[in-house]
Amino acid sequence: MTVQRVRFTLPLPPGVNNQYTRAGNRRVLSKEHRAFKRAVRKKLGSLRTDDALSDEFIRALKQGFVGLFLDFYFETPLKRDLDGGLKIAQDAILDPLGVNDNRVVDIHLVKRIDPLRPRLEVELEAISDWHFDTQYYVVQQTE
């Protein structure tokens, strides 16, 4: 299996209860959610500038499949659920790269504790030759 990887650190995303707020009858992104997405875009921009996140790698993400390894470093062991930051992190990382999250085929989540430096350690993989179970066939419908 051919795999390309990029590793980077992000701030800890907001918990599920802090991702959205109400504006009248509408549910909108919270201030914390918007700040996290901005921080991710800034980090991805600096990775692009440093060529750690190359055009070739992004092309491989868009044409192949994606693996995400997410190590969440929380301040305490029991205050937050491990999976609460998955969707926001996945979207914040893949959307700015133009990668549809339906390409994610492998996710690893780990809960760690670092009270002095909460963060999210990310390993993003481009997997060029992922194989699904051979007993299933995808039939495309024509309209």
N, C-alpha and C positions, 0 to 999 in steps of 0.2 A: 504494500500500500504506500503510495507516494503522499507524503505529508509535508507541508510547509508550516512553520510556526512563528508567531510573534508574541512576545511577553511584554506586559506593561502593568503599571499600577494606576488605579483610579481611586477617587474618594469613595467612601461607603455610600451606596445609594440609600435614599430614604426608605423607611419601612412601609409596609402596605398601608397602614393607617395614615401615613403622611404623604402619600403620593398624589392624592386628589383633594380638592376642596369644592365648595359650592359657590356659584355666582348666580344668585337668584335660583332658578329651577335647573340650571345647567351644572354639570359636573365638569370641572376644569383642572388642569395640572396645577399642583400646589407650587408655591414659591421654591420649596426644597427640590421638587421634581425638576422644575425648569433650571435651577442652578446646577443640579447634577448633570442634566443633558448638556448644558453649556460647558461644564468642566470636561465632559467626555469629548465633545467636539474639539475643544482646545487641545486636549491630549492627543487626539487622533491627528490634528493638524500638525502638531510638533513632530509626531512620528512620521508623517508624510514628508515634512521638511528635512528630517534627518535621514530619510530614505529607509527607515526601519520598516515602514509600511509602504512597499513599492507598488507601482502600477501592476506589475506582474502578479504580486500576491493578491491584490484586490480582484484582478481578473480571475485568478484561480478560485477565490471565494465565490464569485458570481457564476462561474462555469461548473464548479464541482460541488462539494458539500462542505459543511462547516462543523467543526468541533469546538466546544467552549469548555474550558476548565476554569472554574471560578472559586477562588479561596476567599471567603468573607472573613475578615478579621474584626470581630465585634468587641465592644468594651467589656461586656459581661457574657457569661455562657447561656443564660436562660431568658434574656430580655426579648430577643427577636428570634423568629423562625428562620431557618436556613433558606427556604425557598421563596421567602417574601421579596427578595431583591432580584430574583432571576429574570422576570419578564422586563422590568425596567432596565436592567443592565444589558440584556440581550438586545432590546430595541435601541437603546442609546448607543451601543457599539455598532450594530449592523446598519441601521437606517442611514447615518451620514455616509457610509461607504457604498450605499446603493445596493446592499445585499438583502434579499428577501429572507426573513427568518424561517421560511419553510425549507430552507437548505440546511438547517441545523439537524444533524443526525446523531450527535454524540454530545452529551452534557455531563459534566462532573462537578458537583457542588461539595465544598468542604467548609465546615464551620470551625474557625479558629478564634482564639482570644488574644487581643492585644489592647489593653485598656489605655495605653499611652499613644497608640497610633492606629486607630481604626481605619480600615481601608479595604479595597477589593483588588486582589492580585488576579490578573487575567492572562490566560494563555489562549490565543485565538489560532485555530488550525484551519488550513485549507487542505481538504482531502480530495485528491483528484480521482481516485478509483474506488469509491465506496460501493459495496455490493449489497443489494437487498436480498432477502430470501429468494432462492431460485424457484420455489414452488408457487410463487405468486406472479401473475402477469398483470401489467397495467394496460387496460384497454382504453384508448382515447376515443371519445365520442366525436362524431362529426355533426355539424349543425347544418 
